[in-house]
Amino acid sequence: MKIKFQVAMAAFAAATMFAPLAAKAADVSHTVQTVDLSEGSKDYGASFGRNNKNNTFTDLYTFTVGGGEFSALTSSISTTPGPDVLALTGFWLTQGTSVVATGSQKQNGSTDLWSIDLTTLGSGTYTLHVKGTVLTNLAASYSGNLNLVAVPEPETYAMLLGGLGLIGFAARRKKQAA
């Protein structure tokens, strides 16, 4: 009887000790996605199936650019009445191990909205991070858009001005010849 009691107490102690480990949230991050910004703009996003309540994610989107004006937007909208289904908790841009920009949260609640706006983004390879938590056992998703507008280099302006000067010179000679 004493051995059965000791075995039961040991089993109870082990269950109590490992119970917090079982309650931890799972990581439901998606694999790293490569985004092609050669057209200047690209949509991205991810979905989570049912039964992911309290699970967390940090999804990564990589892209390579030649530089320009950059903006990124991500949102999660709860379309069902009742509780939120997804909470976006972080949004940032890195190059290598350095944080280039941290997103700002524009809206929170049934619609989560984050954005990043940079007037100048140098050439290179970047990674966009989208972090969040699934709040219910319903299916959930988020989506976003990356936008890059090429900014002409100073040399381009110099060539433009040179070309306009040559056109003006040619027009003047033609006028004088007539």
C-alpha positions in Angstrom: 0.0 0.0 0.0 2.8 2.4 0.9 4.5 1.7 -2.5 1.3 2.3 -4.4 0.9 5.7 -2.6 4.5 6.6 -3.4 4.0 5.7 -7.1 0.8 7.7 -7.2 2.5 10.7 -5.6 5.4 10.5 -8.1 3.0 10.3 -11.0 1.0 13.3 -9.7 4.3 15.3 -9.2 5.4 14.5 -12.7 2.1 15.5 -14.2 2.1 18.7 -12.3 5.7 19.5 -13.3 5.1 18.9 -17.1 1.6 20.3 -17.3 2.8 23.9 -18.0 4.9 22.6 -20.9 1.8 21.1 -22.6 -0.1 24.3 -22.2 2.5 26.4 -24.2 1.4 27.8 -27.5 2.6 26.1 -30.6 4.5 28.0 -33.4 2.4 27.9 -36.5 4.7 30.1 -38.6 4.8 29.5 -42.4 7.9 28.8 -44.4 9.9 31.8 -45.6 8.2 33.2 -48.8 10.1 35.0 -51.6 8.3 38.0 -53.0 9.0 39.3 -56.5 8.8 43.1 -56.6 10.0 43.5 -60.2 6.5 44.8 -61.1 6.7 47.4 -58.3 3.8 45.9 -56.2 2.9 42.5 -54.7 0.3 41.1 -52.5 1.1 38.6 -49.8 -0.7 36.8 -46.9 -1.2 33.6 -45.0 -4.1 31.5 -43.6 -4.4 29.4 -40.4 -6.7 26.5 -40.1 -9.1 25.7 -37.3 -8.0 24.7 -33.8 -5.0 27.0 -33.5 -6.2 29.0 -30.5 -3.3 30.8 -28.7 -0.8 29.6 -31.2 1.8 32.2 -32.4 3.5 32.9 -35.6 6.2 35.0 -37.2 6.0 34.8 -41.0 8.9 36.0 -43.1 8.8 37.5 -46.6 12.1 38.2 -48.4 12.7 40.4 -51.5 15.5 42.0 -53.3 15.3 45.5 -54.7 17.5 48.0 -56.5 16.3 50.8 -54.2 13.4 53.2 -54.2 10.5 54.5 -52.1 9.0 51.6 -50.1 5.7 51.0 -48.4 4.2 47.9 -46.8 0.8 47.3 -45.3 -0.7 44.3 -43.5 -4.1 43.7 -42.1 -6.3 41.1 -40.4 -10.0 41.5 -40.5 -12.4 39.4 -38.3 -15.4 38.8 -40.6 -17.4 36.9 -38.0 -19.4 38.6 -35.2 -17.9 38.0 -31.8 -14.2 37.8 -30.8 -11.2 38.6 -32.9 -9.8 35.6 -34.6 -6.2 37.0 -35.2 -4.1 39.6 -33.4 -1.2 41.1 -35.3 1.4 42.1 -32.7 4.5 43.0 -34.7 5.5 44.2 -38.2 9.1 45.1 -39.1 11.7 45.2 -41.9 15.2 43.8 -41.6 18.3 43.7 -43.8 20.5 40.9 -42.6 20.4 41.1 -38.8 19.7 44.9 -38.7 16.2 46.3 -38.2 15.6 48.8 -41.0 12.1 49.9 -40.0 9.5 49.1 -37.4 5.9 49.2 -38.5 3.3 51.4 -36.8 0.0 50.0 -35.7 -2.8 52.0 -37.3 -5.8 50.0 -35.9 -6.4 47.3 -33.3 -9.4 45.2 -32.6 -11.7 43.5 -35.1 -9.4 45.0 -37.7 -5.7 45.0 -37.1 -3.7 47.3 -39.4 0.0 47.9 -39.5 2.2 49.9 -42.0 5.7 50.8 -42.9 6.6 53.8 -45.1 10.1 54.6 -46.2 11.0 57.5 -48.5 14.3 55.8 -49.3 15.1 52.1 -49.3 18.6 51.2 -50.6 19.4 48.3 -52.9 19.7 44.9 -51.3 17.8 41.9 -49.9 15.3 42.6 -47.1 13.0 40.5 -44.9 9.5 41.6 -43.8 8.4 40.1 -40.5 4.7 39.6 -39.6 4.1 38.5 -36.0 0.8 37.6 -34.3 -1.4 35.2 -32.3 -4.4 33.2 -33.4 -7.1 34.1 -30.8 -9.8 31.5 -31.5 -10.3 28.0 -32.9 -11.9 29.5 -36.1 -9.9 29.7 -39.3 -8.0 33.0 -39.6 -5.9 34.9 -42.1 -4.1 38.1 -42.8 -3.0 39.8 -46.0 -0.9 42.7 -47.1 0.8 44.6 -49.9 4.4 45.6 -50.7 5.0 48.6 -52.9 8.2 49.9 -54.4 8.5 53.0 -56.5 11.9 53.4 -58.2 13.5 56.8 -57.6 15.7 58.0 -60.4 19.4 58.3 -59.7 21.1 61.8 -60.0 22.9 60.6 -63.1 19.5 60.1 -64.8 18.5 63.7 -64.1 21.9 64.9 -65.6 21.3 62.8 -68.7 17.8 64.3 -69.0 19.0 67.8 -68.7 21.8 67.1 -71.2 19.3 65.7 -73.7 17.1 68.7 -73.4 20.1 71.0 -73.9 21.0 69.1 -77.1 17.4 69.4 -78.4 17.4 73.1 -77.7 20.7 73.6 -79.4 19.5 71.6 -82.5 16.2 73.6 -82.6 18.2 76.9 -82.4 20.5 75.9 -85.2 17.6 74.8 -87.4 15.9 78.2 -86.7 19.0 80.1 -87.6 19.5 78.1 -90.8 16.0 78.9 -91.9 
